[in-house]
Amino acid sequence: MAAAAAILLAFSAGAQTQLKKVYDTSINPMEQIDKALVKAKADGKFVLCQVGGNWCIWCLRFADFVSKDADLTKIIDDNFVYIHVNYEPRNKDPKVKEVAQKMLKRLGGCDRFGYPVFVVLDQNGKVVHIQDSSYLEDGGSGYDKKKVLSFFNHWTPSAVNR
């Protein structure tokens, strides 16, 4: 039994390291959001914040999933400035914790949903939707394209502003 557990642990750790790390831990998330809002306003788009971290296998799976699907990539590119907002809940540095708390407050207390969590911001930075990612899963170890497309389609600027 211990050998099976060790193999499973090694496999899941290997699977995580094969996925591209998409969260930049060196940038200030508040500044990242501000820059995305400037771009969104200029481009007539919303900001799609994927909050999580490189420590989160489901965060990396989602980023990988959407990057490999042309339909998903198109709807994102056409309607959103898509950013990966890093959150390190175990970081003990008081300055990092303070910025993280401000970021979570700014994003509507999105941490109550687990990770990843998606926050859609309008061009003025107002939270228009928070999406619990578990509703987008396929029941296995991935995401359901139909559910993800539905989520994106319901929160585009044209859908919200009609």
Phi, psi and chi 1 to 4 in degrees:
 res  aa     phi    psi   chi1   chi2   chi3   chi4
   1 MET       -  -42.0 -169.7   66.6  158.2      -
   2 ALA   -63.4  -36.7      -      -      -      -
   3 ALA   -65.2  -40.0      -      -      -      -
   4 ALA   -65.1  -40.6      -      -      -      -
   5 ALA   -64.5  -41.3      -      -      -      -
   6 ALA   -63.9  -40.6      -      -      -      -
   7 ILE   -64.9  -43.6  -68.8  169.5      -      -
   8 LEU   -62.6  -43.7 -177.8   60.9      -      -
   9 LEU   -62.8  -44.6 -179.0   61.8      -      -
  10 ALA   -63.4  -40.1      -      -      -      -
  11 PHE   -64.7  -46.6  175.7   74.6      -      -
  12 SER   -67.3  -36.2   64.7      -      -      -
  13 ALA   -66.4  -40.6      -      -      -      -
  14 GLY   -65.0  -39.5      -      -      -      -
  15 ALA   -63.2  -39.3      -      -      -      -
  16 GLN   -67.5  -39.1 -173.9  167.4   -9.0      -
  17 THR   -72.8  -18.8   58.1      -      -      -
  18 GLN   -79.6  -19.9  -68.2  173.3    4.4      -
  19 LEU   -82.5  143.6  -66.0  171.0      -      -
  20 LYS   -67.0  132.7  179.3 -178.1  176.1 -167.8
  21 LYS   -76.0  123.2  -52.7  -69.2 -171.2 -152.2
  22 VAL  -112.4   -8.4  -66.2      -      -      -
  23 TYR   -96.9  127.5  -66.7   87.7      -      -
  24 ASP   -93.0  107.5 -175.3  -16.2      -      -
  25 THR   -77.6   -7.2   60.3      -      -      -
  26 SER   -92.0   -8.1   70.0      -      -      -
  27 ILE  -103.2  152.6   59.5  176.6      -      -
  28 ASN   -77.0  121.8  179.4  -52.6      -      -
  29 PRO   -63.7  -30.4   19.7  -28.5      -      -
  30 MET   -66.9  -42.3  -61.3  -68.5  -83.7      -
  31 GLU   -66.9  -38.5  -67.3  172.6    9.0      -
  32 GLN   -59.7  -45.0  179.3 -172.7   25.0      -
  33 ILE   -64.8  -43.5  -65.7  166.5      -      -
  34 ASP   -58.6  -44.8  -71.1  -20.3      -      -
  35 LYS   -64.8  -40.2  -72.3  177.6 -176.9  176.2
  36 ALA   -64.5  -36.9      -      -      -      -
  37 LEU   -65.9  -39.0  -74.0  167.2      -      -
  38 VAL   -60.6  -46.6  169.1      -      -      -
  39 LYS   -65.5  -42.3 -177.7  164.9  177.4   37.4
  40 ALA   -61.9  -42.9      -      -      -      -
  41 LYS   -63.7  -43.1 -168.5  170.4 -122.3  178.3
  42 ALA   -65.4  -33.5      -      -      -      -
  43 ASP   -97.7   -2.4  -64.3  -12.6      -      -
  44 GLY    69.4   35.7      -      -      -      -
  45 LYS  -120.4  173.9  -62.4  178.6  179.6 -176.6
  46 PHE  -101.2  166.3  -78.7  172.1      -      -
  47 VAL  -100.4  130.5  174.3      -      -      -
  48 LEU  -109.7  108.4  175.1   62.3      -      -
  49 CYS   -95.8  121.0  -58.0      -      -      -
  50 GLN   -99.9  105.2  179.0 -179.3  -37.5      -
  51 VAL   -92.6  129.9 -177.9      -      -      -
  52 GLY   169.9 -144.6      -      -      -      -
  53 GLY  -167.3  169.5      -      -      -      -
  54 ASN   -66.3  -14.0  -68.7  -36.0      -      -
  55 TRP   -77.4  -11.8   48.6  -93.1      -      -
  56 CYS  -103.7  108.7  168.4      -      -      -
  57 ILE   -59.9  -38.3 -173.0   65.4      -      -
  58 TRP   -68.1  -30.8  -76.9   95.7      -      -
  59 CYS   -65.1  -46.5  -60.2      -      -      -
  60 LEU   -68.4  -36.8  -58.4 -179.5      -      -
  61 ARG   -62.9  -42.0  -76.1  178.1 -177.8  161.9
  62 PHE   -64.6  -47.4 -171.9   86.1      -      -
  63 ALA   -57.9  -42.1      -      -      -      -
  64 ASP   -65.7  -44.6 -174.8   64.1      -      -
  65 PHE   -57.3  -51.0  176.4   72.0      -      -
  66 VAL   -71.8  -30.0  -62.0      -      -      -
  67 SER   -71.2  -19.9   72.4      -      -      -
  68 LYS  -101.1    5.6  -67.7  179.7  176.1  176.3
  69 ASP  -121.8  118.1 -173.3  -71.5      -      -
  70 ALA   -61.6  -38.7      -      -      -      -
  71 ASP   -65.0  -42.9  -63.6  -32.4      -      -
  72 LEU   -69.4  -42.3  -63.0  173.4      -      -
  73 THR   -61.0  -40.6  -58.8      -      -      -
  74 LYS   -64.6  -47.9  179.3  169.5  178.7   24.5
  75 ILE   -64.4  -35.6 -165.0  166.1      -      -
  76 ILE   -66.4  -52.0  -68.8  170.6      -      -
  77 ASP   -60.0  -36.0  -69.8  -13.3      -      -
  78 ASP   -75.7  -24.0  -70.7   -9.4      -      -
  79 ASN  -126.9  -15.5  -64.9  -76.6      -      -
  80 PHE  -135.8  152.1  -57.4   99.7      -      -
  81 VAL   -97.4  108.5  175.4      -      -      -
  82 TYR   -94.9  119.3  177.6   39.1      -      -
  83 ILE  -127.8  150.4   58.6  174.1      -      -
  84 HIS  -103.9  106.5  -63.9   92.2      -      -
  85 VAL   -92.8  113.1 -179.7      -      -      -
  86 ASN   -73.5  134.1 -173.0   58.4      -      -
  87 TYR  -135.9  125.8  174.4   59.1      -      -
  88 GLU  -116.1   88.1  -62.4  -72.9  -21.8      -
  89 PRO   -63.0  -20.3   20.2  -28.3      -      -
  90 ARG   -97.1    0.9  -66.4 -173.6  179.4  124.2
  91 ASN   -69.9  127.0 -167.5  -46.0      -      -
  92 LYS   -93.3   -9.3  -56.5  -67.6 -174.7 -152.9
  93 ASP   -62.5  121.6 -178.1  -45.6      -      -
  94 PRO   -58.3  -36.8  -16.7   24.0      -      -
  95 LYS   -67.9  -42.6  -69.5 -179.7 -177.2  178.8
  96 VAL   -64.3  -42.5  172.3      -      -      -
  97 LYS   -62.3  -39.8  -73.4  178.7   82.3  164.8
  98 GLU   -64.5  -45.8 -179.6 -178.1  -11.6      -
  99 VAL   -63.6  -41.8  170.6      -      -      -
 100 ALA   -61.5  -42.2      -      -      -      -
 101 GLN   -65.6  -40.1  -70.2  -53.3  -50.8      -
 102 LYS   -63.9  -41.4  -73.5  179.9 -177.3  177.7
 103 MET   -63.4  -46.5  179.3  -91.2  -63.6      -
 104 LEU   -62.4  -39.7  -67.3  172.4      -      -
 105 LYS   -64.2  -45.0 -176.4  175.6 -178.8  179.4
 106 ARG   -59.4  -33.8 -178.7  178.9 -171.0  177.8
 107 LEU   -96.5   27.4  -63.6 -179.1      -      -
 108 GLY    74.1   25.5      -      -      -      -
 109 GLY    64.9   38.3      -      -      -      -
 110 CYS   -63.0  -16.9   62.3      -      -      -
 111 ASP   -66.8  -11.0   56.6  -41.3      -      -
 112 ARG   -70.0  -10.7   67.0 -172.1 -177.1  -89.3
 113 PHE   -99.0   -6.8  -65.0  104.7      -      -
 114 GLY    87.1 -170.6      -      -      -      -
 115 TYR  -132.9  146.0  -58.3   94.8      -      -
 116 PRO   -70.6  160.3   29.2  -33.7      -      -
 117 VAL  -128.2  143.3   61.4      -      -      -
 118 PHE  -111.1  131.4  -56.7   96.7      -      -
 119 VAL  -122.3  123.5 -178.3      -      -      -
 120 VAL   -98.7  124.9  179.5      -      -      -
 121 LEU  -112.4  139.4  -56.6  173.8      -      -
 122 ASP   -75.9 -178.8   70.5    9.6      -      -
 123 GLN   -66.5  -16.1  -64.0  165.5   -7.6      -
 124 ASN   -97.5    1.6  -62.3  -48.4      -      -
 125 GLY    90.1    6.1      -      -      -      -
 126 LYS   -77.7  134.6  177.5 -176.6  172.1 -158.3
 127 VAL   -70.6  119.2  173.7      -      -      -
 128 VAL  -103.8  -18.3  -65.3      -      -      -
 129 HIS  -165.8  142.4 -177.8   66.3      -      -
 130 ILE  -120.0  126.9  -60.6  173.7      -      -
 131 GLN  -114.1  119.9  178.8   66.2   47.0      -
 132 ASP   -72.2  119.6  179.1  -23.6      -      -
 133 SER   -68.2  -19.9   65.9      -      -      -
 134 SER   -62.7  -25.4   67.0      -      -      -
 135 TYR   -75.2   -8.0  -67.1  107.6      -      -
 136 LEU  -102.5   -1.0  -53.9  176.1      -      -
 137 GLU   -77.0  161.6  -65.9  173.4   11.5      -
 138 ASP   -96.2    6.1   66.1    5.1      -      -
 139 GLY    89.2   -2.9      -      -      -      -
 140 GLY  -122.4 -117.3      -      -      -      -
 141 SER  -118.0   26.3   61.1      -      -      -
 142 GLY  -150.2 -160.1      -      -      -      -
 143 TYR  -117.4  153.8  -70.1   93.8      -      -
 144 ASP   -96.8  118.2 -178.0  -72.1      -      -
 145 LYS   -58.2  -42.7  179.8  177.5  177.1  175.2
 146 LYS   -62.0  -42.8 -175.1  176.0  177.3 -177.3
 147 LYS   -66.2  -42.1  -68.0  176.0 -175.6  177.5
 148 VAL   -65.9  -44.6  172.7      -      -      -
 149 LEU   -60.5  -42.0  -84.7  172.0      -      -
 150 SER   -60.5  -46.1  177.6      -      -      -
 151 PHE   -56.7  -52.4  158.3   56.9      -      -
 152 PHE   -59.8  -47.0  -71.6  149.2      -      -
 153 ASN   -61.9  -32.9  -79.5  -43.7      -      -
 154 HIS   -76.2  -15.5  -77.5   95.1      -      -
 155 TRP  -123.8   23.0  -63.1  103.6      -      -
 156 THR   -74.3  160.5   64.1      -      -      -
 157 PRO   -56.8  -40.7  -27.4   35.9      -      -
 158 SER   -67.4  -34.1   61.5      -      -      -
 159 ALA   -71.2  -41.3      -      -      -      -
 160 VAL   -73.9  -37.1  172.2      -      -      -
 161 ASN   -94.9   14.5  -65.4  -33.8      -      -
 162 ARG   -83.1      -   59.1 -179.6  172.3  150.6
